[in-house]
Amino acid sequence: MFDCMSIEKFDQEIRERGWVVFEKILPDELTQALREDSLKWIDVCSKYQIKNGINTSGDGTAHQCIGGNDSIDRFIDMHLFHKYIARYFDDKPYICNCCTPIGGFPGANIYVHQVHRDVRTFIPGYHLRLNMLIMCDDFTLENGATYVLSGSHKTEGRPDDDVFERQHERIVAPAGSVSLFNSALWHRGGHNATDRKRVALTIGYGRPFVKPQMDYARMLGEDYGRGLSPLTRQVLGYNARVPVSLDEWYRPVAERLYHADQG
């Protein structure tokens, strides 16, 4: 677990700007493995997109990429930023909401390039979700480093395009850097004007009582869950499952699917 920024600085940056960056924090070997596995998952998910008529060639993204016994699983199990994520959620339990590799393909123009926020419910001052952006390549102005509008997590409405374009900042950092930002922050991906992919892995974390995009615990299964550490079981939603039968509902406290501390 990293301890490379004081909690006080983290609190201030997240409160005022809505985002922080840990520059060059991951080892090169892990960063490269995450890059390769992100691209592997993009190939896998592109086949689903094409088969189900979502698009004709894949859009350079993948979704819910957990359970492949690869570096993404290992990274989640490391909990390197648990100190900061837990602080963001008032030192209460949290779960993984989504896991999305993004290829940053040259010349691509997809949904991530639109100004957006990643949570649609706005509660002033309340931390509902947190984004993690893992930079598997250098993020530069030329290859489309992420645009963010500092402080925009404090207001409900979408900023005017001219305001966003005048006041945005860019998350420019070397490969192996990680950004954490309030999911209510308005942001967009930049267009890649180089000839090399700009790969990123994005992971969303949320309160346990908010539905994740994928029911990871049921997708991965109980056998998989038994081999996880207590913290990883928590993060992957094993403590916040919804019963689907009376038999699952009427369980002793220690065996209940939705634990009492999940909010």
Summary of the structure (lengths in Angstrom):
residues: 263
radius of gyration: 18.5
end to end distance: 25.3
largest distance: 57.5
contacts: 810
relative contact order: 0.20
helix: 33%
strand: 16%
